[in-house]
Amino acid sequence: MTAEPDPIDDAWAGLQARWDDADAHRKFIALCATLERLPEAGRRYREVREKDPDPARRGVAEAQIDRLLSHAMLSLQALRTEPPRNLRPILFWIATALTLGMIGIVTWLVLGP
């Protein structure tokens, strides 16, 4: 039984050959996002940023890390739900209005028209 190749590994290898191609980086990040593996993309870019002797490659890696962070923040924001509104004040005023209405009806019935 042979293990299937990891699409992230394949995409990363292809990206190494086209490092200066911004579109290749966008596609790599999109693939990682689709596979829900953005942390792995970040790890790979950090390795380049910290270990590559070429300052141009390190600069590109830094820019891609910023892009990854933006992508992750947008993903989190899309998942965010608004907290439920505090209904207590609304319920208080509804209950007060109903109570006053009932008192008014009872008073009208007792005192008569």
DRENVO-8255 format. One line per 3 residues: number of its first residue (from 1); their letters; for each residue x, y, z of N, C-alpha, C. Coordinates in Angstrom, 2 decimals. Example, Ala and Ser with C-alpha at 12.3 -4.5 7.8 and 13.67 -1.06 7.14 Angstrom:
% DRENVO-8255
1	AS	13.19 -5.69 7.80 12.30 -4.50 7.80 13.20 -3.30 7.80 ~ 12.85 -2.25 7.08 13.67 -1.06 7.14 12.90 0.03 7.87
***
This chain:
% DRENVO-8255
1	MTA	0.85 -1.17 0.00 0.00 0.00 0.00 0.89 1.24 0.00 ~ 0.68 2.11 -0.98 1.50 3.32 -1.08 0.72 4.51 -0.57 ~ 1.43 5.37 0.11 0.80 6.58 0.64 0.63 7.58 -0.50
4	EPD	-0.49 8.26 -0.50 -0.73 9.26 -1.53 0.12 10.49 -1.25 ~ 0.59 11.15 -2.30 1.43 12.33 -2.08 0.62 13.45 -1.43 ~ 1.29 14.19 -0.58 0.65 15.30 0.11 0.54 16.48 -0.86
7	PID	-0.67 16.99 -1.10 -0.81 18.10 -2.04 -0.07 19.36 -1.59 ~ 0.10 19.53 -0.29 0.84 20.70 0.22 2.31 20.57 -0.16 ~ 2.86 19.36 0.00 4.26 19.14 -0.38 4.47 19.40 -1.86
10	DAW	3.55 18.90 -2.68 3.67 19.10 -4.13 3.57 20.58 -4.49 ~ 2.61 21.26 -3.89 2.43 22.69 -4.18 3.64 23.50 -3.71 ~ 4.19 23.13 -2.55 5.35 23.85 -2.03 6.56 23.65 -2.94
13	AGL	6.73 22.42 -3.42 7.84 22.16 -4.34 7.69 22.98 -5.62 ~ 6.48 23.06 -6.14 6.24 23.88 -7.33 6.46 25.36 -7.05 ~ 6.10 25.78 -5.87 6.27 27.18 -5.49 7.74 27.55 -5.40
16	QAR	8.57 26.64 -4.95 10.01 26.92 -4.84 10.60 27.29 -6.20 ~ 10.08 26.65 -7.25 10.59 26.94 -8.59 10.07 28.28 -9.13 ~ 8.97 28.78 -8.57 8.37 30.04 -9.04 8.24 31.03 -7.89
19	WDD	9.26 31.14 -7.08 9.20 31.92 -5.85 8.82 33.38 -6.09 ~ 9.24 33.97 -7.18 8.97 35.38 -7.44 7.59 35.62 -8.06 ~ 6.81 34.57 -8.27 5.49 34.68 -8.87 4.44 34.85 -7.78
22	ADA	3.89 36.06 -7.66 2.91 36.35 -6.60 1.67 35.47 -6.74 ~ 1.29 35.16 -7.98 0.12 34.31 -8.21 0.35 32.90 -7.66 ~ 1.56 32.41 -7.77 1.87 31.07 -7.23 1.71 31.06 -5.71
25	HRK	2.11 32.13 -5.06 1.94 32.23 -3.60 0.46 32.29 -3.23 ~ -0.33 33.06 -4.00 -1.77 33.13 -3.73 -2.42 31.75 -3.87 ~ -2.02 31.02 -4.90 -2.58 29.68 -5.11 -2.18 28.73 -3.98
28	FIA	-0.94 28.83 -3.53 -0.49 27.97 -2.44 -1.27 28.26 -1.16 ~ -1.45 29.53 -0.85 -2.19 29.90 0.35 -3.65 29.48 0.22 ~ -4.22 29.65 -0.97 -5.62 29.23 -1.18 -5.77 27.72 -1.00
31	LCA	-4.79 26.96 -1.49 -4.83 25.50 -1.31 -4.76 25.15 0.17 ~ -3.86 25.77 0.89 -3.73 25.50 2.33 -5.00 25.89 3.07 ~ -5.62 26.99 2.68 -6.87 27.41 3.32 -7.97 26.41 3.03
34	TLE	-8.04 25.95 1.79 -9.06 24.98 1.41 -8.91 23.69 2.19 ~ -7.68 23.27 2.39 -7.41 22.03 3.13 -7.38 22.26 4.64 ~ -7.64 23.50 5.06 -7.61 23.89 6.48 -6.24 23.60 7.10
37	RLP	-5.20 23.98 6.37 -3.83 23.75 6.84 -3.00 25.02 6.75 ~ -3.61 26.16 7.07 -2.87 27.42 7.05 -1.68 27.43 8.01 ~ -1.79 26.80 9.20 -0.62 26.80 10.08 0.60 26.14 9.43
40	EAG	0.37 25.12 8.62 1.51 24.47 7.96 2.14 25.40 6.94 ~ 1.32 26.17 6.23 1.86 27.15 5.29 2.69 28.18 6.05 ~ 2.17 28.62 7.18 2.91 29.58 7.99 4.24 29.03 8.46
43	RRY	4.25 27.76 8.84 5.50 27.13 9.29 6.53 27.11 8.15 ~ 6.07 26.79 6.96 7.00 26.72 5.82 7.56 28.10 5.48 ~ 6.69 29.11 5.49 7.17 30.47 5.21 8.10 30.97 6.31
46	REV	7.81 30.62 7.57 8.71 31.03 8.67 10.09 30.40 8.51 ~ 10.14 29.14 8.08 11.44 28.50 7.87 12.26 29.26 6.83 ~ 11.59 29.68 5.75 12.30 30.45 4.72 12.75 31.78 5.30
49	REK	11.86 32.45 6.03 12.19 33.76 6.60 13.38 33.67 7.56 ~ 13.44 32.58 8.32 14.48 32.48 9.35 15.77 31.82 8.86 ~ 15.70 30.98 7.84 16.87 30.18 7.47 17.44 30.44 6.09
52	DPD	16.68 31.06 5.20 17.17 31.24 3.83 18.22 32.34 3.80 ~ 19.34 32.11 3.12 20.39 33.14 3.07 20.04 34.30 2.13 ~ 19.09 34.12 1.23 18.74 35.16 0.27 17.75 36.16 0.89
55	PAR	18.16 37.42 1.05 17.27 38.40 1.67 15.99 38.64 0.86 ~ 16.05 38.49 -0.46 14.86 38.69 -1.28 13.82 37.61 -0.98 ~ 14.28 36.37 -0.85 13.36 35.27 -0.52 12.79 35.46 0.89
58	RGV	13.62 35.93 1.81 13.13 36.19 3.17 12.05 37.27 3.16 ~ 12.26 38.31 2.34 11.28 39.38 2.24 9.95 38.89 1.67 ~ 10.02 38.03 0.66 8.79 37.46 0.09 8.10 36.60 1.14
61	AEA	8.87 35.82 1.87 8.29 34.97 2.92 7.60 35.82 3.98 ~ 8.22 36.93 4.36 7.62 37.82 5.35 6.29 38.38 4.84 ~ 6.26 38.79 3.58 5.02 39.30 2.99 3.94 38.23 2.96
64	QID	4.33 37.00 2.68 3.34 35.92 2.63 2.84 35.56 4.03 ~ 3.69 35.69 5.02 3.24 35.46 6.40 2.19 36.51 6.76 ~ 2.42 37.76 6.36 1.41 38.81 6.59 0.11 38.48 5.88
67	RLL	0.21 37.98 4.65 -0.99 37.59 3.91 -1.72 36.45 4.61 ~ -0.95 35.48 5.12 -1.56 34.36 5.85 -2.30 34.85 7.09 ~ -1.68 35.77 7.81 -2.34 36.31 9.00 -3.63 37.03 8.65
70	SHA	-3.60 37.80 7.57 -4.81 38.49 7.13 -5.89 37.49 6.75 ~ -5.49 36.46 6.03 -6.44 35.43 5.61 -7.05 34.74 6.83 ~ -6.22 34.42 7.80 -6.71 33.76 9.01 -7.66 34.67 9.79
73	MLS	-7.33 35.95 9.89 -8.19 36.88 10.61 -9.55 37.03 9.92 ~ -9.54 37.09 8.58 -10.80 37.18 7.85 -11.63 35.92 8.05 ~ -10.97 34.78 8.09 -11.68 33.52 8.31 -12.31 33.50 9.70
76	LQA	-11.57 33.98 10.68 -12.12 34.03 12.04 -13.28 35.00 12.13 ~ -13.15 36.12 11.46 -14.21 37.12 11.51 -15.48 36.57 10.86 ~ -15.33 35.77 9.81 -16.50 35.19 9.15 -17.20 34.20 10.07
79	LRT	-16.46 33.55 10.93 -17.04 32.56 11.84 -17.63 33.19 13.10 ~ -17.28 34.43 13.34 -17.70 35.10 14.56 -19.21 35.31 14.56 ~ -19.82 35.08 15.69 -21.25 35.33 15.83 -21.44 36.48 16.80
82	EPP	-22.48 37.22 16.56 -22.81 38.33 17.46 -23.35 37.76 18.75 ~ -22.97 38.32 19.87 -23.53 37.85 21.13 -25.03 38.18 21.17 ~ -25.80 37.35 21.84 -27.23 37.62 21.90 -27.49 38.94 22.63
85	RNL	-28.48 39.66 22.13 -28.83 40.93 22.79 -29.39 40.63 24.16 ~ -29.14 41.55 25.05 -29.69 41.40 26.39 -31.17 41.75 26.33 ~ -32.02 40.77 26.50 -33.45 40.97 26.39 -34.09 41.42 27.70
88	RPI	-33.34 41.44 28.75 -33.91 41.78 30.06 -34.58 43.15 30.08 ~ -33.98 44.23 29.58 -34.67 45.54 29.59 -35.96 45.52 28.77 ~ -35.91 44.85 27.62 -37.11 44.78 26.78 -38.22 44.04 27.51
91	LFW	-37.90 42.91 28.10 -38.90 42.14 28.84 -39.44 42.93 30.03 ~ -38.59 43.70 30.68 -39.03 44.53 31.80 -40.11 45.51 31.35 ~ -39.88 46.20 30.24 -40.84 47.19 29.77 -42.13 46.54 29.26
94	IAT	-42.03 45.39 28.66 -43.23 44.67 28.23 -44.05 44.26 29.45 ~ -43.39 43.70 30.45 -44.08 43.29 31.68 -44.71 44.49 32.38 ~ -44.00 45.62 32.42 -44.54 46.83 33.04 -45.79 47.31 32.31
97	ALT	-45.73 47.32 30.98 -46.89 47.76 30.19 -48.09 46.84 30.41 ~ -47.85 45.53 30.42 -48.95 44.58 30.66 -49.54 44.76 32.06 ~ -48.69 44.94 33.04 -49.16 45.13 34.42 -50.00 46.39 34.53
100	LGM	-49.51 47.49 33.97 -50.27 48.74 34.01 -51.59 48.59 33.27 ~ -51.57 47.88 32.16 -52.81 47.65 31.42 -53.81 46.86 32.24 ~ -53.35 45.81 32.91 -54.26 45.00 33.74 -54.79 45.81 34.92
103	IGI	-53.93 46.63 35.53 -54.39 47.48 36.64 -55.46 48.44 36.15 ~ -55.23 48.98 34.96 -56.22 49.89 34.39 -57.55 49.20 34.14 ~ -57.52 48.00 33.59 -58.76 47.25 33.32 -59.47 46.91 34.62
106	VTW	-58.73 46.43 35.62 -59.34 46.08 36.92 -59.93 47.33 37.56 ~ -59.25 48.45 37.52 -59.76 49.69 38.10 -61.03 50.11 37.37 ~ -61.04 50.02 36.09 -62.23 50.40 35.30 -63.41 49.51 35.65
109	LVL	-63.13 48.18 35.81 -64.21 47.25 36.14 -64.75 47.49 37.56 ~ -63.88 47.82 38.50 -64.29 48.03 39.90 -65.07 49.34 40.03 ~ -64.55 50.39 39.43 -65.20 51.70 39.57 -66.39 51.85 38.64
112	GP	-66.42 51.06 37.59 -67.54 51.08 36.64 -67.50 52.27 35.73 ~ -68.24 52.12 34.68 -68.30 53.23 33.70 -69.19 54.36 34.14
***
